[in-house]
Amino acid sequence: MPVDLHVIPPSPDSVRSARFEALVLPCLDAAYNLARWLARNDADAQDVVQEAMLRALRYFDSFHGNDARVWLLAIVRNTYYTLCMKTPPDNLRESLDEDAHPLIDQGPSPEALTLLAVDVGTLQLALERLPPPLREVLVLRELEECSYKEIAAITEQKIGTVMSRLARARERLKTELTCRPKEVRRHDL
């Protein structure tokens, strides 16, 4: 039987990279979404996701599960809390001088988005006011559509704790949204 010397088997690194790309990269949007809600700003969320992806790649050989999304979201959550412990509080950071560095807005005018923005903005502010443990379970359940079991795996909590936090988060969010001043609710004039 003739041997074809031109056929070179793929290297283990290329197989690993292809597997990582196939399993983990499709979960990147969910990872960013969770990081954004935990960090509360785009720049920090990007840093968290970047660090989480490096950790995921570094420890990809330890992934033996079926759900890469849950595995990656757990890494994002842990990365966020690890980075929080290493960074100073917001009041110790230097703020951006907006006069020296003006921001250019290329999006639609504020007038065009006002009606939609009031409702979305109100919901976002209400979510922002929730304590982090309640906010994270709400984001994972309602925005990322994770099951209770997946949330328990991501947060390393018991399912009962997840259910309890989710119930409290929904109640607090409901309270935040229904106890607004009448002027705010009258955006449809």
SELOTOR-405999 format. One record per residue (C-alpha): residue in one letter; x, y, z. Coordinates in steps of 0.05 Angstrom, whole numbers, plus 5000, padded with zeros to 4 digits. Example, Ala and Ser with C-alpha at 12.3 -4.5 7.8 and 13.67 -1.06 7.14 Angstrom:
# SELOTOR-405999
a:5246:4910:5156
s:5273:4979:5143
//
This chain:
# SELOTOR-405999
m:5000:5000:5000
p:5030:5067:4980
v:5041:5119:5034
d:5024:5191:5017
l:5079:5233:5047
h:5041:5298:5032
v:4986:5285:5083
i:5008:5315:5149
p:4963:5302:5209
p:4938:5365:5244
s:4979:5388:5304
p:4948:5381:5373
d:4950:5457:5380
s:4910:5468:5316
v:4858:5417:5338
r:4854:5450:5406
s:4847:5519:5374
a:4793:5496:5327
r:4755:5463:5384
f:4761:5527:5426
e:4736:5570:5369
a:4677:5523:5356
l:4655:5517:5428
v:4674:5581:5463
l:4673:5638:5412
p:4598:5631:5398
c:4588:5648:5472
l:4626:5714:5468
d:4563:5758:5464
a:4534:5726:5527
a:4601:5735:5562
y:4603:5809:5545
n:4531:5819:5565
l:4543:5789:5634
a:4608:5828:5642
r:4573:5892:5622
w:4518:5884:5674
l:4568:5866:5728
a:4619:5920:5712
r:4567:5973:5693
n:4609:6004:5638
d:4635:5984:5570
a:4710:5993:5582
d:4712:5951:5645
a:4667:5899:5613
q:4715:5893:5554
d:4773:5884:5602
v:4736:5830:5640
v:4718:5792:5577
q:4788:5798:5549
e:4818:5770:5614
a:4764:5716:5618
m:4778:5694:5546
l:4852:5689:5562
r:4836:5647:5623
a:4788:5604:5583
l:4840:5591:5530
r:4894:5577:5582
y:4851:5527:5619
f:4812:5500:5560
d:4842:5431:5569
s:4805:5427:5636
f:4738:5436:5601
h:4704:5369:5596
g:4632:5389:5601
n:4577:5395:5550
d:4559:5468:5558
a:4616:5516:5541
r:4569:5575:5552
v:4559:5560:5626
w:4633:5546:5634
l:4652:5612:5601
l:4600:5653:5640
a:4628:5624:5705
i:4698:5646:5684
v:4671:5716:5667
r:4637:5722:5734
n:4699:5698:5772
t:4744:5743:5731
y:4700:5803:5746
y:4702:5791:5821
t:4777:5778:5819
l:4791:5842:5781
c:4745:5881:5829
m:4787:5861:5887
k:4850:5886:5852
t:4825:5954:5828
p:4813:6015:5871
p:4743:6042:5883
d:4714:6089:5831
n:4725:6150:5874
l:4800:6138:5873
r:4804:6134:5797
e:4821:6194:5755
s:4761:6218:5716
l:4761:6236:5642
d:4764:6310:5628
e:4708:6316:5577
d:4726:6388:5559
a:4797:6368:5539
h:4773:6304:5505
p:4704:6316:5475
l:4664:6255:5455
i:4636:6254:5384
d:4566:6226:5379
q:4550:6196:5311
g:4486:6162:5332
p:4414:6185:5321
s:4394:6250:5353
p:4368:6248:5425
e:4300:6273:5401
a:4291:6212:5357
l:4305:6163:5414
t:4272:6199:5472
l:4208:6158:5478
l:4243:6092:5473
a:4301:6113:5516
v:4257:6133:5575
d:4230:6063:5584
v:4296:6027:5569
g:4334:6077:5611
t:4287:6069:5669
l:4295:5993:5666
q:4371:5999:5661
l:4374:6046:5721
a:4330:6000:5761
l:4375:5941:5745
e:4436:5983:5762
r:4407:5998:5831
l:4401:5924:5848
p:4456:5894:5892
p:4506:5854:5850
p:4483:5784:5874
l:4411:5800:5855
r:4430:5835:5790
e:4474:5777:5766
v:4420:5724:5775
l:4369:5768:5741
v:4415:5781:5682
l:4433:5708:5676
r:4360:5685:5679
e:4323:5739:5641
l:4374:5766:5591
e:4418:5705:5581
e:4361:5655:5590
c:4402:5608:5634
s:4366:5553:5672
y:4367:5552:5748
k:4416:5494:5744
e:4462:5534:5698
i:4459:5596:5743
a:4475:5552:5803
a:4537:5525:5766
i:4559:5595:5744
t:4551:5628:5812
e:4571:5567:5852
q:4507:5571:5893
k:4453:5520:5909
i:4392:5521:5865
g:4349:5542:5924
t:4394:5602:5935
v:4388:5619:5861
m:4312:5615:5863
s:4309:5657:5926
r:4355:5710:5898
l:4317:5711:5833
a:4251:5721:5870
r:4280:5777:5912
a:4311:5809:5850
r:4245:5808:5813
e:4209:5838:5873
r:4261:5893:5881
l:4260:5908:5807
k:4184:5912:5808
t:4187:5959:5867
e:4239:6003:5833
l:4197:6007:5769
t:4130:6020:5803
c:4152:6071:5855
r:4176:6124:5806
p:4150:6196:5808
k:4090:6210:5764
e:4130:6259:5721
v:4176:6203:5698
r:4118:6157:5679
r:4085:6211:5637
h:4134:6207:5580
d:4080:6195:5528
l:4054:6266:5525
//
